[in-house]
Amino acid sequence: MTTSLFVQISDTHIREPGRLAYNRLDTAPYLSQAVKSVGTLPQPALAVVMTGDLTDFGREAEYAHLRSLLAPFSGQVYLMPGNHDDRAQLRKSFPEHSYLGTEGFIQYTVKIGPVRLIALDTVVHGQSHGGLCAERLNWLAETLEKYSAEPVVIAMHHPPFKTLIGHMDKIGLHEGSAELEAIVRRHSNIERIICGHLHRAIDVRFGGTIASTTPSPAHQVCLDLDASAEPAWSLEPPGYRVHAWDDASSRLVTHTMCVGDFEGPYPFHMDGVLID
């Protein structure tokens, strides 16, 4: 049996109603489209995991707008901060999300189906780049030891690998990447490391597992691997990732879902015979 365990949405950059991100883009309708798309998945997701940059400036009115946009989700929503967020305001705006804690880093574990989700906070206050200090890494190491018998997904905002998109790597994970990889390598039960920040789908081998980023439901970072390329974004097809569990192989299988109105579905075979 295959179960859509959870959907990963990231980098929604919600502004106050009527305000535009980058003075050009109303991100709210894009999130609404993504919410609608998740609701029509053939296998309903048990949860939605949002890996940071939920808002653009971490303001109270932005989080209030985000709340209203997320309201149609019927399952559990798990939130994480990104460099555009404010931990204190996130907690104030979502007081019923007790897993966010009351102070310090926003790090937690929850069970989604057979998988243990471990949320790891990479935010450096007031900075665009991320970091993992000894306190956060020690918490992760202890948590992984505790759940060594369960399949694990680690969620974080800043990816711990070089993406080759130069301007994004400049605001990547500046501290703790090597230490994180060494910790991860000790645990063969880690199915994925899922990240945001990049506004693109990227997959990299890391510490004996797969580390990845997800598209944004709104704007994407332009794919230009010239180290000196200027920062730029585009309205490529928006998307999110669906992480499904295959009971037969006890493996996590990840799909990238584009958001939008597309023709289909059309049958392409019948009883194994192609339709002419």
N, C-alpha and C positions, 0 to 999 in steps of 0.2 A: 504493500500500500504506500502511496506517495501523499504526503501532507505538505501544503504550503505553510511552513512554520511561521515565517514572518516576512514582512516587506521592509526593506530599508529605503528610507527617504532622507535626503540630505540637502543642505544648502538652499533652504527655501527663501531666505532673505526677506522676510515679510516686513513691510513698512506700515505706518499708520494708514487707515483708509484715506484714499485720495493722494497719497504721497508715492513718488516713484523712486525705485532704486536706481542709482547712478543718474538721476534726473531724466531717465528714459524708459524705465521698465516697471510696469505694474505687475509684481510677482504674485499677487493674491489669486487672480484667475487661473494661473498655472497650477498653484497648489490645489485649488478647487477641482481642476481637471484630473489631477493625480488622485485625489481622494475618491472621485467618481470612478476612475479606472480601477483602483484597488477594490472598490465595492463590487465590481463586475467580474473579478477573477473567478474562473470556474471552480477552483479550490480555495475557499475563503481562508485568508490568513488569520492565524491565531493572535498576531500582534503586529504592530508597526513600530519599528525602531528608527528614531530620527537622530542622525549622527552629526548634529551641530550646525551652526550658522542658521538657527531657526529664524532669527530676526536680523535686521541690518545694523541696528544700533543698540539693541538690548533695552529698549525703552518700554515702559509700562503699557502704553497704547499699542505698541507693536505686538506685545505678547497677548493683549486682549483680542486683537485682530486674529492672531494665530489660533487662539482658543476657539473662536467662532468658526474658523475654516476647518479645524480638525473635528468639530462636533459630530459630523456624520459617521465617523469611524465607530463601528460597533464593538471592536475588540479592544484590547489593552494597547495604550500608546506609551512608549518609553522614550523619554527625552534626554538629550545630552547637550552640553554647551559646546559651541565653537568659538573661534576668536572674535566673532561679531556679537556674541551673546554676553549677558551679565548674569553671573551665577546667582547673586542675591535677588535680582528682579525675577529671574526664572523661577526661583523657589516661591517668591511672594505671589507670582501670577498663577502658579499651579500648586496650591497648598495641599490638594488632595493626593498629589503624587509623592507620597511619603518616602519612596525610595531615593528621592533627591537629597534627603538629609536636611540638616539645618545650618551647617557651616562647613567651611573648608572645601576640599575638592569634591566634585560630584562623581562618586565612584560607587558602584553597586553591582549586585548579582541578582538575576531573576531566572526562573525556569520557564522556558517556552517549549512545550511538548517534551521531547527527550533531551533537548539541548539546554545547556547552561550558558546564558548570556552574561558576560563580564564587561561592564562599562568602565572604561579607563579614561580619566580626564587628562587631556594634553594642553589645556589652555594656560597661557602665561598672561597674567592680568595686564591689560593695556597694550599688548603686543599682538601683531599678526602671526608671528611664528609660534610654534608650539614647543613644549619641552616635557620631559619625564624626569623628575627629580628622584632622589633616593627614596623618599617617603612613598611616592606613587609606585615605584618599581618594587619596593619591599611589600607593599600591600598586594600587588599583583602576584608576586611569587608565593606569598602565603595563601592567597585565594586559589591559585592553581593547584597547590598541594592539597587543599581541602577538597577540591572537586576533581581529583585526578582520575576518578572512575567514571566520569560523565563526559560525553562529547561537549566541547566548549567552543563558543564563538566569542572572540574579543572584539569589542566595538570601541573605536576611538575617532576623534575628529581628524587630526593631522596624520597623514600616512607616514609610516616609519621608514619609507624607502625613497630613493631618488626617482623622480618621475620623468626626468629629462626635459620637462617644461621649465626653462630656466627661471623665469620670474616667480613661478609657484614654488620651486625648490628653495628660493631665497627666503620664503616665508613658510618653509616646511618644518619638520621636527628637528630642532637644532640641538637638542640634548636628550640623551638616553636611548637612541636608536640601537646602538651596538649592544648595550646592556639588555634592552628588550629582546633582541634577537637571541641572545644567549639564554635568557629565561625561557623563551618560547621553544627553543630547540630541545629543552629537557622534557617537553610534554608532548607526546605523540597523539594525545586526545584532542588537540586544538584543531578544529576543522577549518576555521577561517579567522582572519583578522580583517574586519570590515571598517572602512574609513570614509570620511567625507572630504571636504576642503577643495578637491580638485575639479569638481563639476565635470567629470569625465569618467568613463568606465576604464579602469586600468587594473591589470592583474600581474602580480610579481611573486616569484618564489621567495619566501622569507622564513628563516628559522625552521625549515622542514615542513612548512605549511604554505598556504596561499594567503597573501595579503592583497586587498583590493580596495578600489574606490568606486563610487557610484555616480552616474549622471545626476544633474540637478533636475527637479521638475520644472524649472524655469530656464535659465540661461546656462550655456556651457562655456568653459574656458577653451579658447581656440587651440587646436592642435598644431603647434609649431615647435619643433625640437631644436631650433637654433637657439643656442644659449643666450644670445643677445636680443632675442625677439622681444618686442614691446608687449606689455600686458594687453590682452584683448579678449572680449567675449562675443559670442554669437548666439543666434536663436536656432541652433541645430535642434533636431527633435528632442524634446524633454523626456526624462525617463526616471526609472527607479529600479531596484533589484528585488527579485523574489528568491528567497532562500528556502528550498524545499528539502524535506527529509525523505530518503528512500529507505524504507524498513528492510527491504531485501538485502541491501548491501551495507546498511548502517552508515550511510554517507550523506553529507550535505551536498546538494546540487543547486547551483546558482544560475539564475537567468536574469538577463537585462530586458526590461519591459519598456517599450516606447509608449509615450502618452500622446493620444490624439485620435482623430477619427480617420480610420483606414477602411478601405473596401475589404469585404470578406466577413467571416470565413467562408471559403468555397471548398467543397470536397475535391480531392485530387486523385482518389483511387476508390475502387469498390471491389471488395473481396480480393484484394491484392492485384487487381488488373487496372492499369492506367486508363483514365478516361480520355478518349480521343476527341 
